Each structure stands twice: as structure tokens, then as C-alpha cells.
Amino acid sequence: MAQVSINSDYSEWASSTDAGERARLLQSPCVDVIPKSEGEASPGDPDGGTTSTLGAVFIVVNACLGAGLLNFPAAFSTAGGVAAGIALQMGMLVFIISGLVILAYCSQASNERTYQEVVWAVCGKLTGVLCEVAIAVYTFGTCIAFLIIIGDQQDKIIAVMSKEPDGASSSPWYTDRKFTISLTAFLFILPLSIPKEIGFQKYASFLSVVGTWYVTAIIIIKYIWPDKEMRPGDILTRPASWMAVFNAMPTICFGFQCHVSSVPVFNSMRQPKVKTWGGVVTAAMVIALAVYMGTGICGFLTFGAAVDPDVLRSYPSEDVAVAVARAFIILSVLTSYPILHFCGRAVVEGLWLRYKGMTVEEDVGRERRRRVLQTLVWFLLTLLLALFIPDIGKVISVIGGLAACFIFIFPGLCLIQAKLSEMEEVKPASWWALVSYGVLLVTLGAFIFGQTTANAIFVDLLA
């Protein structure tokens, strides 16, 4: 495959060799100025990775599935029913898969191994910095969503333990949502977020997978054999307006966003070939689609338009099987927050060092103090926002718009720029088709991001 020749100034985007403060999947790029050594294994080297094709499928599925599935029944309600929700997911899946393939192509062409590095190499410094900022904001917003999820599940569990009916007007101070979220965050999340390195990713991944599949199974079972006290609201059969369908897009983007972590997964394969990767991501997205669709359809049909943005909040507090699902989600989120924070902190660290014009090795003396300060500021801000934004639907809507950037805009820009650099090597018809598709991706991503931003700013103000 032809090498992308643009942006070949290593002083702008050379890859750092420091792995201590870098998350493996969201590694922050280029804080030093040393070009890659000629002997470094390239992404195209079949001996450069250890992940099998089947293993890559499950890693991508694991990166895709998560707490975002709790919002899918509400997304079906927003879209206007089962038919609209299915059609929207199926249509977006084509673009989601193509974006993953484009990133693998550009990774091989640019010889870079992480999402940010690919964007830096193919699209240049400005777009690379914007990509890093978007990742930092996205991980920050996801951490807020995780804290809100903890509060949602704890409310129901505490209601059972204290034997209070749902919606009780008064309760002891120690069962107050703000207190329980803060206590859990300070006791568990903050200590796990401060260390320089994280070694519990495998346990977090296991909990996340088990919790996700269990939640999906419970929602399907509860739809087939519903409890007598659960009565659905109106079951919508068509969208209220054509714009209503698009309002469900951020949730779908948030749920299927695994693009940032996909580049390292591609390069970890034993045979990192674009054609093979196409089969990997297609299989992974079909599995994820089945999980999200099962959760969305059954959750929506169980509660109708009355479904809560966090579907588990719609079930009775005393339901034991659902209580176990809540416990799984809490455990998964408790271990996932530090990983997301670690990734966001790595990006912030890279941006700071590049702004100062220093390498990791030159500034290692102040690394600990800076890391603790970054962690405390990040933690306190996310906690404060989570305490005063109790609706997870609002948070997912915003970060879903950012997810659209990773799924559509940056892959589209990479495809356009890569093809512009190869315009003399390919047939005109093929060149124009691929560039046009890149423009389509960027336009679609900009529409979703713009609509989400407008809703977040204006709808709440008008309300």
C-alpha cells in the first residue's frame, strides 16, 4: 500500500516511546522530537502482533459494548418506535464499519499505531490537536455519565435496603443521592485514578462484558415474562417528526464508538491487513448490534414512551434479578471510570508537554505533582457536574455528538487527505468516489455534532 507522504516533519508528530503515562488504547502522541527508528516493526508486519482474528473480534466487541446500552430503549422511544430505531441503527452501521476500515487503511499508510497519531500524520497538526482535545472532552463527559449511572443504580438498591417505596418524598441524609455518589467516588474511584499506571484493565473488561450481557438478558426476559405491576406507556409506531429520528443518533454514536481504540487493536493483530480487518469489524458490529437491538427493542416495548433514559430505573426496586444487574453495572463503572480518566489524562499530559516544548524524560521530576493535580481537578469537576446533572440522557446526548466526530468526521478527513496525496496513483473514478464518500462522512458527522450542540445549548435555555 502506498505510504502517505504528507506531514512528514517528525518534529511535529513523532511518536513518543514513553509508555508509563500512556493508556494503551488512547496513547497520547508526539511529545518528543525523535523520528521512528528504521528497525521498528511496521503495522503491516505479520509478526508484529499477537492478537488472533477471533481475539480481535472480541476485543472490538468489548470496546464497543458498555454502559451506553442503558440508554438504547429511550433512543427507540425518541426515534419513534421499533421500526424507526432498527432502520436508523442499520443505516448508521454501514458508516460505522466503513469508518473503522478507513482508520485501518490510514494506519497502514501512515505507519502510525494510535488514533491520534493517524490523524496527526494524515491530516496535520491542527486537526491532530483538535482530535486530542475532542478525546479529552469525550473521556471527561463519559466519566460524568459513569458517576450518574452509579447514582441511578444506588438509588434503587438503597430503596430496597431501607424498605422505602419508589418515589418516597423524604429519606435519611445518608441515603441522599449526592451523598452516596460522593462517598462511593471518594472511597473507590479516586484511589484507583491517581496511580501512574493501571493494571486492572483485564478485570474491568471482564466485569463490563458480564454486566452488559446480563443486563441485556434480564431486559429480554422481563419483556417476555413481565411483572404484573409493570405497565407500559404509549407504544409509538412512527416518529413524531423526521427530526425526532435524528435525535436518537447521539445515543447510537455513543454506543457504537470504538473507533479510538480500534487502531491499536488493528495493529496488534498477527496479520494486520485491511481486508481481514473489514471482516473483524463487521462481525464485531453485528454482535454489538444484536445486543443493543435486543436491549432497545425489549426495553422500549416493556415501558413504551414512559421508559427512563436509564432503563434500569424503570424497573421496580425490589426486583432481585434487576438488582443484580444494577450491582454489575456499578462494579463495571467503578473500574471503567479510572481507565477513561487515565486515557483523558494521558492526552492532557501530551498537550501540556507539547505546549511547553518538553519531552517526558525532561519533565519527569514534576510528573507526580502534575499527575496528582490533574487527577484531583478532573475528579472534582466530574463529580460536581454529575451531582447537578441527574439526567444521564442529557450527558449521553452531548458526548454522543463528540462520538460522531470519531466515527464520521476524523475518518472522513483522513480518507479525503489520504486520497488527495495519492491522486496521481489511482484511477480518477475511484479517486472521486472515495473523496466523495469522505465528504459524506464529514458532512454527516458535522450534522450530528451540530444538532447535538444546538439542542444542548438552546433547548434547555428555552425550557
C-alpha positions in Angstrom: 0.0 0.0 0.0 1.3 3.5 -0.8 2.7 5.5 2.0 1.0 8.8 2.8 3.7 11.4 2.2 2.1 14.4 3.8 3.1 15.9 7.1 6.5 14.1 7.1 8.0 16.6 9.5 8.8 14.4 12.6 9.3 17.5 14.7 5.5 18.0 14.6 4.2 14.5 15.3 6.9 12.0 16.1 5.7 9.2 18.4 6.8 9.1 22.0 8.4 5.9 23.2 7.4 6.5 26.8 4.7 4.0 27.9 4.4 4.9 31.5 1.8 7.6 31.4 0.2 6.5 28.1 -3.0 4.5 28.0 -2.6 1.6 25.6 -5.7 2.3 23.6 -5.7 6.1 23.7 -1.9 6.7 23.7 -1.1 10.4 23.6 1.1 11.1 20.6 4.2 13.1 19.9 5.7 14.8 22.8 9.3 14.2 21.7 11.1 15.0 18.5 12.8 11.8 17.7 11.7 10.0 14.5 10.9 6.3 14.5 13.8 4.0 14.1 14.2 2.2 10.8 14.1 -1.1 12.6 10.8 -0.6 14.3 8.2 -3.1 13.3 5.6 -1.7 11.0 1.9 -2.2 11.3 2.0 -4.3 8.2 4.5 -6.8 9.6 2.6 -10.1 10.2 5.0 -10.9 13.1 4.4 -7.5 14.8 1.3 -8.5 16.8 -0.1 -11.4 18.8 -3.8 -11.0 18.6 -5.7 -13.6 16.5 -8.6 -12.6 14.2 -11.1 -14.1 16.6 -9.5 -12.3 19.5 -9.6 -9.0 17.7 -13.4 -9.5 17.2 -14.0 -9.9 20.9 -11.7 -7.0 21.8 -13.6 -4.7 19.4 -16.9 -6.0 20.8 -15.7 -5.3 24.4 -14.6 -1.8 23.4 -18.0 -1.1 21.8 -20.3 -2.5 24.4 -20.7 -0.7 27.7 -23.0 1.3 30.0 -24.3 3.1 26.9 -26.8 0.3 26.3 -28.9 1.6 29.2 -30.0 4.5 27.1 -31.0 2.4 24.0 -34.6 1.8 24.9 -35.1 5.6 25.4 -33.4 6.1 22.0 -36.0 3.8 20.4 -38.7 5.9 22.0 -37.0 9.1 20.8 -36.7 7.7 17.3 -40.4 6.9 17.2 -40.7 3.2 17.7 -39.1 -0.1 16.8 -39.2 0.2 13.0 -37.5 3.7 13.1 -35.0 2.6 15.7 -34.0 -0.5 13.7 -33.8 1.4 10.4 -31.6 4.1 12.0 -29.2 1.6 13.5 -28.9 -0.5 10.3 -28.3 2.6 8.2 -25.6 4.1 10.6 -23.9 0.7 10.9 -22.7 1.0 7.3 -20.9 4.2 8.0 -19.6 3.0 11.4 -18.0 -0.1 9.8 -16.5 1.9 6.9 -15.0 4.4 9.3 -13.2 1.5 11.1 -11.9 0.2 7.8 -10.7 3.7 6.8 -8.8 4.1 10.0 -7.0 0.8 9.4 -6.1 1.8 5.9 -4.7 5.2 7.0 -2.9 3.5 9.9 -1.0 1.3 7.4 -0.4 4.1 5.0 1.0 6.4 7.7 2.7 3.7 9.7 1.1 5.0 12.9 -0.4 2.9 15.7 -2.9 5.1 17.6 -6.0 7.1 16.5 -4.4 10.5 17.3 -1.2 9.6 15.6 -3.0 8.6 12.5 -5.0 11.9 12.5 -1.8 13.9 13.1 0.1 12.1 10.3 -2.6 12.2 7.7 -4.4 15.5 8.4 -1.8 17.6 10.0 -1.0 19.4 13.3 -4.2 21.5 13.7 -6.6 18.6 13.1 -4.4 16.4 15.3 -4.7 18.8 18.2 -8.4 19.1 17.7 -8.6 15.3 17.8 -6.7 15.2 21.1 -8.9 17.9 22.6 -12.0 16.0 21.4 -10.8 12.8 23.1 -10.1 14.6 26.4 -13.6 16.2 26.4 -15.2 12.9 25.4 -13.5 10.9 28.2 -14.4 13.7 30.6 -18.0 13.6 29.6 -18.1 9.8 29.8 -16.7 10.0 33.4 -19.6 12.2 34.3 -22.1 9.7 32.7 -20.5 6.9 34.8 -21.0 8.8 38.0 -24.6 9.5 37.1 -25.1 5.8 36.4 -23.7 4.9 39.8 -26.2 7.3 41.4 -29.1 5.8 39.4 -28.3 2.3 40.4 -27.6 3.1 44.0 -30.9 4.9 44.4 -32.8 1.7 43.6 -30.6 -0.5 45.7 -30.8 1.8 48.7 -34.6 1.9 48.3 -34.7 -1.8 48.7 -32.3 -1.9 51.6 -34.1 0.8 53.5 -37.5 -0.6 52.5 -38.7 2.7 51.1 -41.2 2.8 48.3 -40.2 4.2 44.9 -40.6 8.0 44.8 -40.6 8.5 48.6 -40.6 12.2 49.3 -38.4 12.1 52.4 -35.4 9.9 53.3 -32.4 10.0 55.7 -29.5 12.2 54.8 -27.2 9.2 54.4 -29.4 7.8 51.6 -29.4 11.1 49.7 -28.2 10.7 46.1 -25.5 13.4 46.3 -24.0 11.8 49.5 -24.0 8.3 48.2 -22.4 9.2 44.8 -19.7 11.4 46.6 -18.9 8.7 49.2 -18.6 6.0 46.5 -16.4 8.2 44.3 -14.1 9.2 47.1 -13.7 5.7 48.5 -13.3 3.8 45.3 -12.8 5.9 42.2 -10.3 8.5 43.4 -7.8 6.0 44.8 -7.9 4.0 41.6 -7.4 7.1 39.4 -4.2 8.5 41.0 -1.7 5.8 40.2 0.7 6.4 37.2 -0.2 3.1 35.6 -3.2 0.8 35.7 -3.0 -2.9 35.8 -6.6 -3.9 36.3 -7.9 -3.4 32.7 -8.5 -7.1 32.3 -10.7 -7.3 35.4 -12.6 -4.2 34.3 -13.1 -5.7 30.8 -14.4 -9.0 32.3 -16.9 -7.2 34.6 -18.0 -5.0 31.7 -18.7 -7.9 29.4 -20.5 -10.0 32.1 -22.5 -7.0 33.2 -23.5 -6.0 29.7 -24.7 -9.4 28.6 -26.5 -9.9 31.9 -28.4 -6.6 31.6 -29.4 -7.5 28.1 -30.6 -10.9 29.1 -32.6 -9.5 32.0 -34.3 -6.9 29.9 -35.3 -9.5 27.3 -36.6 -11.9 29.9 -38.6 -9.2 31.7 -40.2 -8.4 28.3 -41.1 -12.0 27.7 -42.3 -12.6 31.3 -43.2 -9.1 32.6 -44.0 -8.4 36.3 -47.7 -7.7 36.9 -47.1 -4.2 38.3 -45.1 -3.1 35.2 -47.5 -1.3 32.8 -46.1 0.2 29.6 -46.8 3.7 28.4 -47.8 4.6 24.9 -46.0 2.3 22.3 -45.0 4.7 19.5 -45.2 3.2 16.0 -43.9 6.2 13.9 -41.8 9.2 14.6 -43.4 12.4 15.7 -41.4 14.2 13.1 -38.4 13.5 10.8 -36.1 15.4 13.2 -37.1 13.0 16.0 -35.3 10.2 14.3 -32.1 12.2 14.2 -32.4 13.0 17.9 -31.6 9.3 18.6 -28.3 9.4 16.6 -26.1 10.6 19.6 -27.1 7.6 21.7 -26.3 5.3 18.8 -22.9 7.0 18.2 -22.1 6.8 21.9 -23.0 3.1 22.0 -21.0 2.1 18.9 -18.0 4.3 19.4 -15.0 2.1 19.5 -13.0 3.8 16.8 -10.4 5.5 19.1 -9.3 2.1 20.4 -9.7 0.3 17.1 -6.3 1.5 15.6 -4.2 -0.2 18.3 -6.3 -3.3 18.1 -5.8 -3.4 14.3 -2.0 -3.1 14.8 -1.9 -5.8 17.5 -3.2 -8.4 15.0 -0.9 -11.1 13.8 -1.8 -10.2 10.2 -3.0 -6.6 10.2 -4.5 -6.5 6.7 -7.3 -4.1 5.8 -9.3 -6.9 4.2 -9.1 -9.1 7.2 -9.9 -6.1 9.5 -13.0 -5.5 7.4 -14.3 -8.9 8.4 -13.3 -8.4 12.0 -15.2 -5.2 12.5 -18.2 -6.4 10.5 -18.5 -9.4 12.8 -17.9 -7.3 15.9 -20.5 -4.7 14.9 -23.1 -7.4 14.1 -22.6 -8.8 17.6 -22.9 -5.4 19.2 -25.9 -4.6 17.0 -27.7 -7.7 18.3 -27.0 -6.7 22.0 -28.1 -3.1 21.5 -31.1 -4.0 19.4 -32.3 -6.7 21.9 -31.9 -4.2 24.8 -33.5 -1.3 22.8 -36.5 -3.2 21.4 -37.4 -5.2 24.6 -36.8 -2.3 26.9 -38.9 0.1 24.8 -41.8 -2.4 24.3 -41.8 -3.1 28.1 -42.2 0.5 29.1 -43.1 2.4 25.9 -42.8 6.1 25.9 -42.5 6.1 29.7 -39.1 4.4 29.6 -36.4 6.2 31.7 -33.2 7.4 30.0 -31.5 4.8 32.2 -33.7 1.8 31.6 -32.9 0.0 34.8 -34.5 2.9 36.7 -37.8 1.9 35.2 -37.9 -1.5 36.9 -39.2 -1.9 40.5 -36.5 -1.5 43.2 -37.4 -4.8 44.9 -36.8 -7.0 41.7 -33.8 -9.2 42.8 -32.7 -10.1 39.2 -32.6 -6.4 38.2 -30.8 -5.6 41.5 -28.1 -8.0 40.4 -27.9 -6.2 37.1 -27.6 -2.9 38.9 -24.7 -4.3 41.0 -22.9 -5.5 37.9 -23.3 -2.1 36.3 -21.9 -0.3 39.4 -18.9 -2.6 39.6 -18.2 -2.2 35.8 -18.4 1.6 36.1 -16.3 1.8 39.2 -13.4 0.2 37.3 -14.1 1.8 33.9 -14.0 5.4 35.2 -10.3 5.2 36.2 -9.4 3.8 32.8 -11.3 6.6 31.0 -9.7 9.1 33.2 -6.3 7.6 32.6 -6.8 8.0 28.9 -8.0 11.5 29.2 -5.1 12.4 31.5 -2.6 11.0 29.0 -4.0 13.2 26.3 -3.9 16.3 28.5 -0.4 15.4 29.5 0.7 15.2 25.9 -0.9 18.5 25.0 0.8 20.2 28.0 4.2 18.8 27.2 3.9 19.8 23.6 2.8 23.3 24.6 5.9 23.6 26.8 8.1 22.1 24.2 9.4 19.4 26.5 9.7 15.6 26.4 8.5 13.2 29.0 12.1 12.5 30.0 12.9 16.2 30.5 9.9 16.8 32.8 9.9 13.6 34.7 10.7 15.3 38.0 7.4 17.2 38.2 5.3 14.4 36.7 4.0 13.1 40.0 2.8 16.6 41.3 1.2 17.4 37.9 -0.5 14.0 37.7 -2.0 14.3 41.2 -3.2 17.8 40.4 -4.7 16.8 37.1 -6.4 13.8 38.7 -7.9 15.9 41.6 -9.2 18.6 39.2 -10.6 16.0 36.8 -12.3 14.0 39.6 -13.8 17.0 41.4 -15.2 18.6 38.3 -16.8 15.4 37.0 -18.2 14.7 40.5 -19.6 18.2 40.8 -21.3 18.1 37.4 -22.7 14.6 38.0 -24.3 15.8 41.2 -26.2 18.6 39.5 -27.0 16.8 36.2 -29.1 13.9 37.3 -30.4 13.0 33.8 -27.9 10.7 32.0 -29.8 11.3 28.7 -28.5 14.9 28.6 -24.9 13.8 29.1 -25.1 11.0 26.6 -26.6 13.3 24.1 -23.6 15.7 24.3 -20.9 13.1 24.3 -22.7 11.2 21.6 -22.2 14.3 19.4 -18.5 14.0 20.1 -18.6 10.3 19.4 -19.9 11.3 15.9 -16.6 13.2 15.4 -14.6 10.0 16.0 -16.9 7.8 13.9 -17.5 10.2 10.9 -15.6 13.4 10.9 -12.0 12.4 11.6 -12.1 9.2 9.5 -13.7 11.2 6.6 -11.0 13.8 6.8 -8.3 11.1 6.9 -9.8 9.5 3.8 -10.0 12.8 1.9 -6.4 13.8 2.7 -5.0 10.3 2.1 -6.7 10.2 -1.4 -5.6 13.7 -2.2 -2.0 12.6 -1.6 -2.5 9.6 -3.9 -4.5 11.3 -6.7 -1.8 10.5 -9.3 -1.6 6.8 -8.4 -5.3 5.8 -8.7 -8.0 5.9 -11.3 -10.0 9.1 -11.5 -13.3 7.4 -10.9 -12.1 5.6 -7.8 -10.4 8.7 -6.5 -13.5 10.8 -6.9 -15.8 8.1 -5.4 -13.6 7.8 -2.3 -13.1 11.5 -1.8 -16.9 12.0 -2.2 -17.5 9.3 0.4 -15.1 11.1 2.8 -17.0 14.3 2.3 -20.3 12.5 3.0 -18.8 11.1 6.3 -17.6 14.6 7.4 -21.0 16.2 6.5 -23.0 13.5 8.4 -20.7 13.8 11.4 -20.9 17.6 11.3 -24.7 17.4 11.1 -25.0 15.1 14.2 -22.4 17.1 16.2 -24.1 20.4 15.2 -27.6 19.2 16.0 -26.5 17.8 19.4 -24.7 21.0 20.3 -27.6 23.2 19.3 -30.0 21.0 21.4 -27.7 21.1 24.4 -27.4 24.9 24.2 -30.8 26.1 23.1 -33.4 23.5 24.1 -32.6 23.7 27.9 -32.4 27.5 27.7 -35.8 27.7 26.0 -37.2 25.3 28.6 
